């Protein structure tokens, strides 16, 4: 199996924008160098994907500074496709984050220490349609040099370039899985992203 190599941002180019509280409790952007807290690694250095996603949960984010959204995910896949390292996420078409993923070229998935599990639980059970849910947590947004949102408190950040998106076709499901969607009235969209950067603390 051939070795996968990805191009990583240099320490000088890895500029991120973090969030500092303003007097009204909202977030004000400040600029920091991502290399202050994160280091670039190869995708192969990440922990087991099932544990990372299903057990630990991750925070999916897309959009741009001033207009982005995030949601907690416990579904996902990581591997190789078309000769590229990829991360695949599945987002219900009714979720607020769906529109951000649809119109964005990049997205991120961030992992956290167990102490942030309550914050992920909150973000997974509240919608960005109803207000600034992020302000109710201990997490603060930052942005890569590509403008992709991620989170300052993350222990791992995976930045992906979207290379495929399509809805599940229930007519092609087998093994009884089509029953999962029989009463939902909506399906999940499959978003496949080429992993272009990985940072860890």
N, C-alpha and C positions, 0 to 999 in steps of 0.2 A: 504494500500500500504506500503510495507516494506521500511524501511529507507536505502538509499544507502550510503555506506561508502567507501571512497577511501583512499588509502595510500598516504600520502603526504611526500615530502622530508623534512627532518629536516633543520633548519636554517643553521647548519654547513655543510650539504651536498649540499645545494642549491647554487652551484657555477656557475656563469655565466661569459661569456667572452664578454666584450664590445669592441667597436671600437673607437680608438683614431686616429685623423688625423696624417699622416706622412707628411714630408716636401713636397712630390709630390702630396699631396691632397688625396692619397689613404688611406685606413683604416689599422690601425695596431692594433692587438688584445691586450687587456689588461684584466686582471682578476679582477673581483669584486664579492662580495657576493651578490646574488640576494636578500637576506633579507634586504639589505640596502635600497631598494626602493620598494620591493614587499612583500606582505604577502599572505600566503596560505589561501584559502577559499574552501568551499564545492561548487560543481557545482550548487546546489540549490540556492545559494546566487547570482547567476548571474541574470542580468536584462532580461526582455522579449527577447526571441531569435529573434523574427521577427524584433524588433526595433534594437537590437544589430547588426544584420547581414544586413538587408535590408535598414534600415534608416542610420545607422552609418557607414556601411561597415566594413570589417575586412581585415587583411593582412594574407594570408596563406603562410607558408614557410616550406620547406623541404630540406634535404641535410645534409651537415656537414661543419664544419669550413673550409674555403678555397674553398668549392664547394657546393653552395646552391643557391636556387632561391626563389623569393617571387612573389606573385601576389595578387592584390586586388580582393576580392570576395564580391558579394552582394546576392549570393545564399548560402544556407546552412540550416542545421537542427540540433536541439539539443534536446535530450530527453533520453529515456531509451530503451534498446534493449538487449535481452538475459541476463537480470538482471544486466546490466552495464549502467552507464551514458555514453552517446555517443555524438559525434559531427560528422555530415556527411557533406562532401564537394563534389562538382560536378565540375570536371575539364575537359574541352574539350581536346580530344586526341592530338590536334595540338598545345596546349600551351606548352611553354618551361618548365614550372613547372611540367608538367605531368610526365616527366621522373624521376624527383626527388622524386615525390610521389610514383611512381611505385617501385623504388629500395630502398626506405627508410622504416624503421620499425616505425618511429615516424614522426609526423608533428605537427606544431603549428598553431594556429589562434590567432592573436593579435588585440585588439581594441584600439582606440586612442581618444583623446579629439578632438572636432570639429576643432580646429586650425590646425590639420594635414590633413584635407580633401583634400587640394590641392596636398599634397604628395601622398595620396592614389590614387587620380585621375591620377597622372603622372605614378605611378607604374602599374596602371590598363590599361594604354593605350600605354605602351612601353614594348618591349620584352627584356629579359635578353640575348637573342641570339645576340643582337646588341651591347652589352657592359655592363659596370657596371652602370645600371640605378639607383641603390641605392645611388651611390655617387652624383647624381643630386638632392637628397632630403635631408631633415633634419634628416633622420632616421639613426640609427646606430645599427648594428647587435650585438646580444649577444647569448650565448649558454647555455642551461641547462646542468645539470650533465650527462644527456643522450646524449648530443651533438646536441640536437634539436635547430635549429635557432629560435630566436624571436627578438624583438626590444626593445631597451633600453627606448624609449619614450612611450611605450605602457602603457595604464592604466589597461588593463586586458590581461593576457596571458593564453591560454588554450593549454596544451600539451596533445597530443593524441597518443596512440599506435594503429597502423593500424591493424584492425581485419577483414576487408572485402574490396574487390575491384572488380568491374565488370562494363562493359560497358552497357549503356542503350540498351535494345532490342526494336527497333522501332516497330517490329511486335507485341509486346505485349502492345503497347500504345493504349489508347482509348480517347474518348472525343475530338478528333481533335488534340491532342498533337503531334501525329506523323508528322503533317504538319510542325511543328517547325524545324524538321531535314530534310525535303524533299529536300531542295536545298542547305543544308550546306556542304554535303560531309564528315562530321565528326559527332561524337556523344560525349556525356559527359561520363566520367567514374565516377562511384559512389565510393567514398572512405569513409568508415566508420571507425572512430577511437574511441577506448575506452578512455574516459577522465581519465588521470592518475594524472594530476596536474592542479590546477587553481591558478593563482596569480593575485592579484589586488593591485593598489596603494591606 
